Amino acid sequence: MAKLITSCPSCQDASVVVTKIECQSCGTKFEGEFEVPRLLKLSADDLAFVEQFLLTSGSLKDMAKKLSVSYPTVRNLLNNIIEEIERLTKDSKSMRSKVLSELEKGTITAKEAAKRLRGV
């Protein structure tokens, strides 16, 4: 199964939305605009790190052993992921503010604002 695309392969913009979900068991389909969770917007390497972090119960010492690197290296990797999540959060808040500002100025309709906000 293909990995969920979280940024446009053409322009690299991260404002893609999931528009269809299907149950493989019963075939039920859901269509609309679904938010991509911030964690899924992390790189494959960062997601793998987060998964291992959880499997080691958050022990950086155990992570260092598992990855065969030093504790400070693991700490730096974790700090980089934290910074990326903070950036994604900031981008989301910034986009919301921009949409609400455009709505207030009347440059977009309420319907368009609602559509954009669902994608943020």
Backbone atoms as SQL, in Angstrom:
CREATE TABLE atoms (id INTEGER PRIMARY KEY, chain TEXT, resi INTEGER, resn TEXT, atom TEXT, x REAL, y REAL, z REAL);
INSERT INTO atoms VALUES
  (1, 'A', 1, 'MET', 'N', 0.840, -1.170, 0.000),
  (2, 'A', 1, 'MET', 'CA', 0.000, 0.000, 0.000),
  (3, 'A', 1, 'MET', 'C', 0.890, 1.239, 0.000),
  (4, 'A', 2, 'ALA', 'N', 0.512, 2.228, -0.771),
  (5, 'A', 2, 'ALA', 'CA', 1.291, 3.458, -0.878),
  (6, 'A', 2, 'ALA', 'C', 1.181, 4.285, 0.395),
  (7, 'A', 3, 'LYS', 'N', 2.239, 5.033, 0.692),
  (8, 'A', 3, 'LYS', 'CA', 2.261, 5.936, 1.836),
  (9, 'A', 3, 'LYS', 'C', 1.408, 7.161, 1.521),
  (10, 'A', 4, 'LEU', 'N', 0.728, 7.674, 2.520),
  (11, 'A', 4, 'LEU', 'CA', -0.076, 8.874, 2.360),
  (12, 'A', 4, 'LEU', 'C', 0.812, 10.037, 1.936),
  (13, 'A', 5, 'ILE', 'N', 0.440, 10.718, 0.876),
  (14, 'A', 5, 'ILE', 'CA', 1.195, 11.880, 0.403),
  (15, 'A', 5, 'ILE', 'C', 0.775, 13.080, 1.231),
  (16, 'A', 6, 'THR', 'N', 1.749, 13.775, 1.823),
  (17, 'A', 6, 'THR', 'CA', 1.422, 14.915, 2.679),
  (18, 'A', 6, 'THR', 'C', 1.884, 16.241, 2.104),
  (19, 'A', 7, 'SER', 'N', 2.545, 16.192, 0.948),
  (20, 'A', 7, 'SER', 'CA', 2.887, 17.428, 0.235),
  (21, 'A', 7, 'SER', 'C', 2.799, 17.140, -1.258),
  (22, 'A', 8, 'CYS', 'N', 2.526, 18.188, -2.023),
  (23, 'A', 8, 'CYS', 'CA', 2.325, 18.027, -3.455),
  (24, 'A', 8, 'CYS', 'C', 3.639, 17.636, -4.140),
  (25, 'A', 9, 'PRO', 'N', 3.647, 16.543, -4.903),
  (26, 'A', 9, 'PRO', 'CA', 4.873, 16.143, -5.595),
  (27, 'A', 9, 'PRO', 'C', 5.270, 17.120, -6.686),
  (28, 'A', 10, 'SER', 'N', 4.337, 17.937, -7.152),
  (29, 'A', 10, 'SER', 'CA', 4.620, 18.885, -8.222),
  (30, 'A', 10, 'SER', 'C', 5.241, 20.174, -7.703),
  (31, 'A', 11, 'CYS', 'N', 4.583, 20.809, -6.698),
  (32, 'A', 11, 'CYS', 'CA', 5.066, 22.120, -6.227),
  (33, 'A', 11, 'CYS', 'C', 5.642, 22.057, -4.815),
  (34, 'A', 12, 'GLN', 'N', 5.612, 20.888, -4.155),
  (35, 'A', 12, 'GLN', 'CA', 6.113, 20.663, -2.808),
  (36, 'A', 12, 'GLN', 'C', 5.328, 21.409, -1.729),
  (37, 'A', 13, 'ASP', 'N', 4.182, 22.007, -2.065),
  (38, 'A', 13, 'ASP', 'CA', 3.357, 22.680, -1.073),
  (39, 'A', 13, 'ASP', 'C', 2.739, 21.621, -0.167),
  (40, 'A', 14, 'ALA', 'N', 2.635, 21.933, 1.118),
  (41, 'A', 14, 'ALA', 'CA', 2.130, 20.951, 2.082),
  (42, 'A', 14, 'ALA', 'C', 0.634, 21.092, 2.339),
  (43, 'A', 15, 'SER', 'N', -0.080, 21.801, 1.480),
  (44, 'A', 15, 'SER', 'CA', -1.511, 21.968, 1.747),
  (45, 'A', 15, 'SER', 'C', -2.368, 20.973, 0.977),
  (46, 'A', 16, 'VAL', 'N', -1.938, 19.726, 0.949),
  (47, 'A', 16, 'VAL', 'CA', -2.759, 18.686, 0.331),
  (48, 'A', 16, 'VAL', 'C', -3.788, 18.210, 1.355),
  (49, 'A', 17, 'VAL', 'N', -4.920, 17.713, 0.863),
  (50, 'A', 17, 'VAL', 'CA', -5.945, 17.166, 1.740),
  (51, 'A', 17, 'VAL', 'C', -6.311, 15.769, 1.271),
  (52, 'A', 18, 'VAL', 'N', -6.715, 14.941, 2.193),
  (53, 'A', 18, 'VAL', 'CA', -7.217, 13.614, 1.871),
  (54, 'A', 18, 'VAL', 'C', -8.686, 13.803, 1.535),
  (55, 'A', 19, 'THR', 'N', -9.119, 13.254, 0.403),
  (56, 'A', 19, 'THR', 'CA', -10.500, 13.463, -0.020),
  (57, 'A', 19, 'THR', 'C', -11.330, 12.190, -0.055),
  (58, 'A', 20, 'LYS', 'N', -10.706, 11.044, 0.123),
  (59, 'A', 20, 'LYS', 'CA', -11.462, 9.796, 0.078),
  (60, 'A', 20, 'LYS', 'C', -10.813, 8.778, 1.013),
  (61, 'A', 21, 'ILE', 'N', -11.667, 8.100, 1.776),
  (62, 'A', 21, 'ILE', 'CA', -11.219, 7.042, 2.669),
  (63, 'A', 21, 'ILE', 'C', -12.116, 5.839, 2.411),
  (64, 'A', 22, 'GLU', 'N', -11.512, 4.662, 2.329),
  (65, 'A', 22, 'GLU', 'CA', -12.297, 3.460, 2.063),
  (66, 'A', 22, 'GLU', 'C', -11.901, 2.353, 3.026),
  (67, 'A', 23, 'CYS', 'N', -12.910, 1.672, 3.574),
  (68, 'A', 23, 'CYS', 'CA', -12.674, 0.523, 4.451),
  (69, 'A', 23, 'CYS', 'C', -12.369, -0.690, 3.587),
  (70, 'A', 24, 'GLN', 'N', -11.218, -1.307, 3.800),
  (71, 'A', 24, 'GLN', 'CA', -10.850, -2.489, 3.024),
  (72, 'A', 24, 'GLN', 'C', -11.676, -3.705, 3.413),
  (73, 'A', 25, 'SER', 'N', -12.236, -3.696, 4.596),
  (74, 'A', 25, 'SER', 'CA', -13.016, -4.833, 5.063),
  (75, 'A', 25, 'SER', 'C', -14.413, -4.875, 4.440),
  (76, 'A', 26, 'CYS', 'N', -15.136, -3.744, 4.512),
  (77, 'A', 26, 'CYS', 'CA', -16.529, -3.760, 4.036),
  (78, 'A', 26, 'CYS', 'C', -16.766, -2.925, 2.782),
  (79, 'A', 27, 'GLY', 'N', -15.765, -2.142, 2.363),
  (80, 'A', 27, 'GLY', 'CA', -15.908, -1.340, 1.152),
  (81, 'A', 27, 'GLY', 'C', -16.602, -0.005, 1.342),
  (82, 'A', 28, 'THR', 'N', -16.971, 0.351, 2.579),
  (83, 'A', 28, 'THR', 'CA', -17.598, 1.643, 2.826),
  (84, 'A', 28, 'THR', 'C', -16.623, 2.753, 2.446),
  (85, 'A', 29, 'LYS', 'N', -17.136, 3.762, 1.739),
  (86, 'A', 29, 'LYS', 'CA', -16.297, 4.875, 1.297),
  (87, 'A', 29, 'LYS', 'C', -16.781, 6.176, 1.926),
  (88, 'A', 30, 'PHE', 'N', -15.818, 7.008, 2.290),
  (89, 'A', 30, 'PHE', 'CA', -16.095, 8.318, 2.850),
  (90, 'A', 30, 'PHE', 'C', -15.417, 9.339, 1.954),
  (91, 'A', 31, 'GLU', 'N', -16.156, 10.338, 1.531),
  (92, 'A', 31, 'GLU', 'CA', -15.571, 11.390, 0.701),
  (93, 'A', 31, 'GLU', 'C', -15.773, 12.729, 1.379),
  (94, 'A', 32, 'GLY', 'N', -14.803, 13.596, 1.263),
  (95, 'A', 32, 'GLY', 'CA', -14.825, 14.925, 1.874),
  (96, 'A', 32, 'GLY', 'C', -13.410, 15.450, 1.919),
  (97, 'A', 33, 'GLU', 'N', -13.153, 16.359, 2.833),
  (98, 'A', 33, 'GLU', 'CA', -11.799, 16.865, 3.038),
  (99, 'A', 33, 'GLU', 'C', -11.394, 16.521, 4.455),
  (100, 'A', 34, 'PHE', 'N', -10.380, 15.657, 4.593),
  (101, 'A', 34, 'PHE', 'CA', -9.938, 15.185, 5.885),
  (102, 'A', 34, 'PHE', 'C', -8.548, 15.738, 6.186),
  (103, 'A', 35, 'GLU', 'N', -8.381, 16.177, 7.414),
  (104, 'A', 35, 'GLU', 'CA', -7.111, 16.760, 7.841),
  (105, 'A', 35, 'GLU', 'C', -6.030, 15.684, 7.932),
  (106, 'A', 36, 'VAL', 'N', -4.836, 16.024, 7.481),
  (107, 'A', 36, 'VAL', 'CA', -3.677, 15.147, 7.640),
  (108, 'A', 36, 'VAL', 'C', -3.034, 15.514, 8.985),
  (109, 'A', 37, 'PRO', 'N', -2.970, 14.575, 9.926),
  (110, 'A', 37, 'PRO', 'CA', -2.381, 14.879, 11.237),
  (111, 'A', 37, 'PRO', 'C', -0.931, 15.351, 11.099),
  (112, 'A', 38, 'ARG', 'N', -0.542, 16.262, 11.975),
  (113, 'A', 38, 'ARG', 'CA', 0.819, 16.832, 11.924),
  (114, 'A', 38, 'ARG', 'C', 1.895, 15.764, 11.947),
  (115, 'A', 39, 'LEU', 'N', 1.726, 14.741, 12.786),
  (116, 'A', 39, 'LEU', 'CA', 2.769, 13.711, 12.866),
  (117, 'A', 39, 'LEU', 'C', 2.993, 13.025, 11.522),
  (118, 'A', 40, 'LEU', 'N', 1.938, 12.877, 10.730),
  (119, 'A', 40, 'LEU', 'CA', 2.091, 12.229, 9.425),
  (120, 'A', 40, 'LEU', 'C', 2.793, 13.135, 8.418),
  (121, 'A', 41, 'LYS', 'N', 2.963, 14.394, 8.762),
  (122, 'A', 41, 'LYS', 'CA', 3.679, 15.319, 7.887),
  (123, 'A', 41, 'LYS', 'C', 5.194, 15.267, 8.125),
  (124, 'A', 42, 'LEU', 'N', 5.604, 14.497, 9.128),
  (125, 'A', 42, 'LEU', 'CA', 7.037, 14.320, 9.376),
  (126, 'A', 42, 'LEU', 'C', 7.642, 13.428, 8.294),
  (127, 'A', 43, 'SER', 'N', 8.945, 13.517, 8.132),
  (128, 'A', 43, 'SER', 'CA', 9.630, 12.667, 7.163),
  (129, 'A', 43, 'SER', 'C', 9.563, 11.211, 7.607),
  (130, 'A', 44, 'ALA', 'N', 9.822, 10.302, 6.686),
  (131, 'A', 44, 'ALA', 'CA', 9.804, 8.867, 7.000),
  (132, 'A', 44, 'ALA', 'C', 10.815, 8.542, 8.100),
  (133, 'A', 45, 'ASP', 'N', 11.991, 9.161, 8.048),
  (134, 'A', 45, 'ASP', 'CA', 13.014, 8.915, 9.077),
  (135, 'A', 45, 'ASP', 'C', 12.539, 9.404, 10.444),
  (136, 'A', 46, 'ASP', 'N', 11.917, 10.582, 10.464),
  (137, 'A', 46, 'ASP', 'CA', 11.419, 11.126, 11.731),
  (138, 'A', 46, 'ASP', 'C', 10.299, 10.254, 12.291),
  (139, 'A', 47, 'LEU', 'N', 9.419, 9.771, 11.426),
  (140, 'A', 47, 'LEU', 'CA', 8.347, 8.886, 11.876),
  (141, 'A', 47, 'LEU', 'C', 8.903, 7.580, 12.437),
  (142, 'A', 48, 'ALA', 'N', 9.928, 7.055, 11.793),
  (143, 'A', 48, 'ALA', 'CA', 10.562, 5.824, 12.284),
  (144, 'A', 48, 'ALA', 'C', 11.181, 6.070, 13.661),
  (145, 'A', 49, 'PHE', 'N', 11.789, 7.234, 13.835),
  (146, 'A', 49, 'PHE', 'CA', 12.377, 7.585, 15.129),
  (147, 'A', 49, 'PHE', 'C', 11.289, 7.659, 16.192),
  (148, 'A', 50, 'VAL', 'N', 10.195, 8.344, 15.879),
  (149, 'A', 50, 'VAL', 'CA', 9.093, 8.483, 16.843),
  (150, 'A', 50, 'VAL', 'C', 8.542, 7.109, 17.227),
  (151, 'A', 51, 'GLU', 'N', 8.397, 6.229, 16.250),
  (152, 'A', 51, 'GLU', 'CA', 7.902, 4.882, 16.530),
  (153, 'A', 51, 'GLU', 'C', 8.848, 4.142, 17.480),
  (154, 'A', 52, 'GLN', 'N', 10.146, 4.197, 17.205),
  (155, 'A', 52, 'GLN', 'CA', 11.121, 3.527, 18.077),
  (156, 'A', 52, 'GLN', 'C', 11.141, 4.172, 19.464),
  (157, 'A', 53, 'PHE', 'N', 10.986, 5.485, 19.500),
  (158, 'A', 53, 'PHE', 'CA', 10.948, 6.221, 20.764),
  (159, 'A', 53, 'PHE', 'C', 9.798, 5.699, 21.625),
  (160, 'A', 54, 'LEU', 'N', 8.646, 5.516, 21.015),
  (161, 'A', 54, 'LEU', 'CA', 7.490, 5.002, 21.745),
  (162, 'A', 54, 'LEU', 'C', 7.709, 3.555, 22.186),
  (163, 'A', 55, 'LEU', 'N', 8.287, 2.757, 21.301),
  (164, 'A', 55, 'LEU', 'CA', 8.523, 1.347, 21.632),
  (165, 'A', 55, 'LEU', 'C', 9.551, 1.162, 22.748),
  (166, 'A', 56, 'THR', 'N', 10.409, 2.149, 22.953),
  (167, 'A', 56, 'THR', 'CA', 11.379, 2.097, 24.050),
  (168, 'A', 56, 'THR', 'C', 10.861, 2.868, 25.269),
  (169, 'A', 57, 'SER', 'N', 9.569, 3.153, 25.269),
  (170, 'A', 57, 'SER', 'CA', 8.920, 3.889, 26.370),
  (171, 'A', 57, 'SER', 'C', 9.551, 5.248, 26.611),
  (172, 'A', 58, 'GLY', 'N', 10.053, 5.852, 25.555),
  (173, 'A', 58, 'GLY', 'CA', 10.620, 7.192, 25.659),
  (174, 'A', 58, 'GLY', 'C', 12.003, 7.237, 26.283),
  (175, 'A', 59, 'SER', 'N', 12.679, 6.115, 26.339),
  (176, 'A', 59, 'SER', 'CA', 14.012, 6.067, 26.941),
  (177, 'A', 59, 'SER', 'C', 15.063, 6.440, 25.895),
  (178, 'A', 60, 'LEU', 'N', 15.664, 7.611, 26.064),
  (179, 'A', 60, 'LEU', 'CA', 16.717, 8.035, 25.134),
  (180, 'A', 60, 'LEU', 'C', 17.942, 7.136, 25.265),
  (181, 'A', 61, 'LYS', 'N', 18.175, 6.634, 26.460),
  (182, 'A', 61, 'LYS', 'CA', 19.300, 5.720, 26.687),
  (183, 'A', 61, 'LYS', 'C', 19.105, 4.444, 25.862),
  (184, 'A', 62, 'ASP', 'N', 17.895, 3.880, 25.906),
  (185, 'A', 62, 'ASP', 'CA', 17.602, 2.677, 25.122),
  (186, 'A', 62, 'ASP', 'C', 17.638, 2.974, 23.618),
  (187, 'A', 63, 'MET', 'N', 17.187, 4.153, 23.250),
  (188, 'A', 63, 'MET', 'CA', 17.230, 4.561, 21.834),
  (189, 'A', 63, 'MET', 'C', 18.677, 4.608, 21.347),
  (190, 'A', 64, 'ALA', 'N', 19.549, 5.176, 22.156),
  (191, 'A', 64, 'ALA', 'CA', 20.965, 5.275, 21.787),
  (192, 'A', 64, 'ALA', 'C', 21.557, 3.888, 21.558),
  (193, 'A', 65, 'LYS', 'N', 21.219, 2.954, 22.427),
  (194, 'A', 65, 'LYS', 'CA', 21.706, 1.579, 22.265),
  (195, 'A', 65, 'LYS', 'C', 21.154, 0.960, 20.986),
  (196, 'A', 66, 'LYS', 'N', 19.848, 1.109, 20.787),
  (197, 'A', 66, 'LYS', 'CA', 19.183, 0.506, 19.622),
  (198, 'A', 66, 'LYS', 'C', 19.747, 1.069, 18.313),
  (199, 'A', 67, 'LEU', 'N', 20.038, 2.376, 18.289),
  (200, 'A', 67, 'LEU', 'CA', 20.538, 3.024, 17.069),
  (201, 'A', 67, 'LEU', 'C', 22.062, 2.996, 16.964),
  (202, 'A', 68, 'SER', 'N', 22.707, 2.504, 17.991),
  (203, 'A', 68, 'SER', 'CA', 24.187, 2.460, 18.058),
  (204, 'A', 68, 'SER', 'C', 24.803, 3.845, 17.867),
  (205, 'A', 69, 'VAL', 'N', 24.233, 4.806, 18.570),
  (206, 'A', 69, 'VAL', 'CA', 24.761, 6.177, 18.559),
  (207, 'A', 69, 'VAL', 'C', 24.813, 6.676, 19.999),
  (208, 'A', 70, 'SER', 'N', 25.415, 7.833, 20.179),
  (209, 'A', 70, 'SER', 'CA', 25.532, 8.378, 21.529),
  (210, 'A', 70, 'SER', 'C', 24.213, 8.997, 22.001),
  (211, 'A', 71, 'TYR', 'N', 24.096, 9.112, 23.308),
  (212, 'A', 71, 'TYR', 'CA', 22.915, 9.739, 23.902),
  (213, 'A', 71, 'TYR', 'C', 22.712, 11.160, 23.368),
  (214, 'A', 72, 'PRO', 'N', 23.775, 12.005, 23.303),
  (215, 'A', 72, 'PRO', 'CA', 23.579, 13.361, 22.770),
  (216, 'A', 72, 'PRO', 'C', 23.073, 13.371, 21.317),
  (217, 'A', 73, 'THR', 'N', 23.493, 12.389, 20.534),
  (218, 'A', 73, 'THR', 'CA', 23.007, 12.301, 19.147),
  (219, 'A', 73, 'THR', 'C', 21.504, 12.040, 19.132),
  (220, 'A', 74, 'VAL', 'N', 21.052, 11.119, 19.965),
  (221, 'A', 74, 'VAL', 'CA', 19.620, 10.812, 20.049),
  (222, 'A', 74, 'VAL', 'C', 18.854, 12.034, 20.539),
  (223, 'A', 75, 'ARG', 'N', 19.416, 12.720, 21.527),
  (224, 'A', 75, 'ARG', 'CA', 18.773, 13.931, 22.058),
  (225, 'A', 75, 'ARG', 'C', 18.628, 14.971, 20.951),
  (226, 'A', 76, 'ASN', 'N', 19.668, 15.137, 20.122),
  (227, 'A', 76, 'ASN', 'CA', 19.610, 16.095, 19.008),
  (228, 'A', 76, 'ASN', 'C', 18.562, 15.689, 17.977),
  (229, 'A', 77, 'LEU', 'N', 18.475, 14.396, 17.688),
  (230, 'A', 77, 'LEU', 'CA', 17.456, 13.914, 16.749),
  (231, 'A', 77, 'LEU', 'C', 16.059, 14.236, 17.275),
  (232, 'A', 78, 'LEU', 'N', 15.851, 13.981, 18.564),
  (233, 'A', 78, 'LEU', 'CA', 14.554, 14.274, 19.176),
  (234, 'A', 78, 'LEU', 'C', 14.269, 15.772, 19.144),
  (235, 'A', 79, 'ASN', 'N', 15.269, 16.583, 19.464),
  (236, 'A', 79, 'ASN', 'CA', 15.086, 18.042, 19.427),
  (237, 'A', 79, 'ASN', 'C', 14.705, 18.519, 18.026),
  (238, 'A', 80, 'ASN', 'N', 15.313, 17.928, 17.003),
  (239, 'A', 80, 'ASN', 'CA', 14.981, 18.310, 15.619),
  (240, 'A', 80, 'ASN', 'C', 13.528, 17.981, 15.290),
  (241, 'A', 81, 'ILE', 'N', 13.059, 16.841, 15.761),
  (242, 'A', 81, 'ILE', 'CA', 11.666, 16.451, 15.522),
  (243, 'A', 81, 'ILE', 'C', 10.728, 17.387, 16.270),
  (244, 'A', 82, 'ILE', 'N', 11.072, 17.732, 17.492),
  (245, 'A', 82, 'ILE', 'CA', 10.260, 18.678, 18.264),
  (246, 'A', 82, 'ILE', 'C', 10.173, 20.013, 17.537),
  (247, 'A', 83, 'GLU', 'N', 11.303, 20.494, 17.029),
  (248, 'A', 83, 'GLU', 'CA', 11.312, 21.762, 16.280),
  (249, 'A', 83, 'GLU', 'C', 10.437, 21.682, 15.025),
  (250, 'A', 84, 'GLU', 'N', 10.462, 20.548, 14.347),
  (251, 'A', 84, 'GLU', 'CA', 9.650, 20.379, 13.143),
  (252, 'A', 84, 'GLU', 'C', 8.160, 20.380, 13.487),
  (253, 'A', 85, 'ILE', 'N', 7.786, 19.718, 14.563),
  (254, 'A', 85, 'ILE', 'CA', 6.383, 19.717, 14.986),
  (255, 'A', 85, 'ILE', 'C', 5.958, 21.129, 15.379),
  (256, 'A', 86, 'GLU', 'N', 6.830, 21.851, 16.066),
  (257, 'A', 86, 'GLU', 'CA', 6.521, 23.242, 16.431),
  (258, 'A', 86, 'GLU', 'C', 6.355, 24.104, 15.181),
  (259, 'A', 87, 'ARG', 'N', 7.189, 23.884, 14.167),
  (260, 'A', 87, 'ARG', 'CA', 7.083, 24.631, 12.919),
  (261, 'A', 87, 'ARG', 'C', 5.765, 24.326, 12.218),
  (262, 'A', 88, 'LEU', 'N', 5.405, 23.062, 12.183),
  (263, 'A', 88, 'LEU', 'CA', 4.136, 22.669, 11.557),
  (264, 'A', 88, 'LEU', 'C', 2.947, 23.282, 12.293),
  (265, 'A', 89, 'THR', 'N', 3.035, 23.340, 13.619),
  (266, 'A', 89, 'THR', 'CA', 1.976, 23.956, 14.424),
  (267, 'A', 89, 'THR', 'C', 1.884, 25.447, 14.125),
  (268, 'A', 90, 'LYS', 'N', 3.039, 26.100, 14.053),
  (269, 'A', 90, 'LYS', 'CA', 3.078, 27.539, 13.761),
  (270, 'A', 90, 'LYS', 'C', 2.517, 27.814, 12.370),
  (271, 'A', 91, 'ASP', 'N', 2.908, 26.994, 11.394),
  (272, 'A', 91, 'ASP', 'CA', 2.399, 27.166, 10.028),
  (273, 'A', 91, 'ASP', 'C', 0.885, 27.041, 9.990),
  (274, 'A', 92, 'SER', 'N', 0.353, 26.101, 10.741),
  (275, 'A', 92, 'SER', 'CA', -1.089, 25.874, 10.787),
  (276, 'A', 92, 'SER', 'C', -1.799, 27.083, 11.386),
  (277, 'A', 93, 'LYS', 'N', -1.258, 27.611, 12.482),
  (278, 'A', 93, 'LYS', 'CA', -1.858, 28.785, 13.123),
  (279, 'A', 93, 'LYS', 'C', -1.756, 30.000, 12.209),
  (280, 'A', 94, 'SER', 'N', -0.630, 30.136, 11.530),
  (281, 'A', 94, 'SER', 'CA', -0.429, 31.254, 10.613),
  (282, 'A', 94, 'SER', 'C', -1.426, 31.193, 9.458),
  (283, 'A', 95, 'MET', 'N', -1.661, 30.001, 8.932),
  (284, 'A', 95, 'MET', 'CA', -2.602, 29.827, 7.836),
  (285, 'A', 95, 'MET', 'C', -4.016, 30.164, 8.294),
  (286, 'A', 96, 'ARG', 'N', -4.377, 29.741, 9.486),
  (287, 'A', 96, 'ARG', 'CA', -5.706, 30.058, 10.028),
  (288, 'A', 96, 'ARG', 'C', -5.887, 31.571, 10.130),
  (289, 'A', 97, 'SER', 'N', -4.866, 32.261, 10.652),
  (290, 'A', 97, 'SER', 'CA', -4.936, 33.715, 10.792),
  (291, 'A', 97, 'SER', 'C', -5.095, 34.390, 9.438),
  (292, 'A', 98, 'LYS', 'N', -4.366, 33.889, 8.451),
  (293, 'A', 98, 'LYS', 'CA', -4.444, 34.453, 7.100),
  (294, 'A', 98, 'LYS', 'C', -5.847, 34.298, 6.518),
  (295, 'A', 99, 'VAL', 'N', -6.421, 33.119, 6.666),
  (296, 'A', 99, 'VAL', 'CA', -7.766, 32.859, 6.140),
  (297, 'A', 99, 'VAL', 'C', -8.787, 33.753, 6.837),
  (298, 'A', 100, 'LEU', 'N', -8.695, 33.853, 8.160),
  (299, 'A', 100, 'LEU', 'CA', -9.649, 34.682, 8.894),
  (300, 'A', 100, 'LEU', 'C', -9.498, 36.159, 8.531),
  (301, 'A', 101, 'SER', 'N', -8.275, 36.579, 8.285),
  (302, 'A', 101, 'SER', 'CA', -8.034, 37.962, 7.861),
  (303, 'A', 101, 'SER', 'C', -8.656, 38.231, 6.489),
  (304, 'A', 102, 'GLU', 'N', -8.478, 37.289, 5.563),
  (305, 'A', 102, 'GLU', 'CA', -9.082, 37.438, 4.224),
  (306, 'A', 102, 'GLU', 'C', -10.600, 37.454, 4.307),
  (307, 'A', 103, 'LEU', 'N', -11.153, 36.657, 5.187),
  (308, 'A', 103, 'LEU', 'CA', -12.602, 36.630, 5.376),
  (309, 'A', 103, 'LEU', 'C', -13.088, 37.963, 5.930),
  (310, 'A', 104, 'GLU', 'N', -12.370, 38.471, 6.905),
  (311, 'A', 104, 'GLU', 'CA', -12.731, 39.756, 7.518),
  (312, 'A', 104, 'GLU', 'C', -12.684, 40.896, 6.507),
  (313, 'A', 105, 'LYS', 'N', -11.696, 40.874, 5.611),
  (314, 'A', 105, 'LYS', 'CA', -11.556, 41.909, 4.582),
  (315, 'A', 105, 'LYS', 'C', -12.568, 41.735, 3.457),
  (316, 'A', 106, 'GLY', 'N', -13.197, 40.566, 3.405),
  (317, 'A', 106, 'GLY', 'CA', -14.176, 40.310, 2.355),
  (318, 'A', 106, 'GLY', 'C', -13.570, 39.830, 1.053),
  (319, 'A', 107, 'THR', 'N', -12.298, 39.440, 1.073),
  (320, 'A', 107, 'THR', 'CA', -11.658, 38.967, -0.161),
  (321, 'A', 107, 'THR', 'C', -12.004, 37.510, -0.467),
  (322, 'A', 108, 'ILE', 'N', -12.528, 36.784, 0.544),
  (323, 'A', 108, 'ILE', 'CA', -13.028, 35.427, 0.307),
  (324, 'A', 108, 'ILE', 'C', -14.385, 35.290, 0.989),
  (325, 'A', 109, 'THR', 'N', -15.171, 34.343, 0.531),
  (326, 'A', 109, 'THR', 'CA', -16.479, 34.094, 1.115),
  (327, 'A', 109, 'THR', 'C', -16.355, 33.210, 2.356),
  (328, 'A', 110, 'ALA', 'N', -17.411, 33.172, 3.139),
  (329, 'A', 110, 'ALA', 'CA', -17.430, 32.309, 4.324),
  (330, 'A', 110, 'ALA', 'C', -17.276, 30.851, 3.908),
  (331, 'A', 111, 'LYS', 'N', -17.890, 30.488, 2.791),
  (332, 'A', 111, 'LYS', 'CA', -17.805, 29.110, 2.301),
  (333, 'A', 111, 'LYS', 'C', -16.350, 28.761, 1.951),
  (334, 'A', 112, 'GLU', 'N', -15.664, 29.680, 1.266),
  (335, 'A', 112, 'GLU', 'CA', -14.266, 29.456, 0.902),
  (336, 'A', 112, 'GLU', 'C', -13.396, 29.392, 2.153),
  (337, 'A', 113, 'ALA', 'N', -13.665, 30.279, 3.127),
  (338, 'A', 113, 'ALA', 'CA', -12.901, 30.270, 4.380),
  (339, 'A', 113, 'ALA', 'C', -13.068, 28.942, 5.104),
  (340, 'A', 114, 'ALA', 'N', -14.305, 28.468, 5.168),
  (341, 'A', 114, 'ALA', 'CA', -14.567, 27.181, 5.845),
  (342, 'A', 114, 'ALA', 'C', -13.822, 26.054, 5.132),
  (343, 'A', 115, 'LYS', 'N', -13.833, 26.071, 3.807),
  (344, 'A', 115, 'LYS', 'CA', -13.136, 25.037, 3.041),
  (345, 'A', 115, 'LYS', 'C', -11.638, 25.059, 3.336),
  (346, 'A', 116, 'ARG', 'N', -11.045, 26.259, 3.343),
  (347, 'A', 116, 'ARG', 'CA', -9.609, 26.370, 3.618),
  (348, 'A', 116, 'ARG', 'C', -9.269, 25.960, 5.038),
  (349, 'A', 117, 'LEU', 'N', -10.117, 26.351, 5.989),
  (350, 'A', 117, 'LEU', 'CA', -9.845, 26.035, 7.391),
  (351, 'A', 117, 'LEU', 'C', -9.923, 24.541, 7.651),
  (352, 'A', 118, 'ARG', 'N', -10.759, 23.834, 6.913),
  (353, 'A', 118, 'ARG', 'CA', -10.819, 22.379, 7.068),
  (354, 'A', 118, 'ARG', 'C', -9.509, 21.741, 6.646),
  (355, 'A', 119, 'GLY', 'N', -8.807, 22.358, 5.712),
  (356, 'A', 119, 'GLY', 'CA', -7.543, 21.811, 5.219),
  (357, 'A', 119, 'GLY', 'C', -6.346, 22.157, 6.067),
  (358, 'A', 120, 'VAL', 'N', -6.532, 23.026, 7.060),
  (359, 'A', 120, 'VAL', 'CA', -5.408, 23.477, 7.895),
  (360, 'A', 120, 'VAL', 'C', -5.217, 22.558, 9.071);
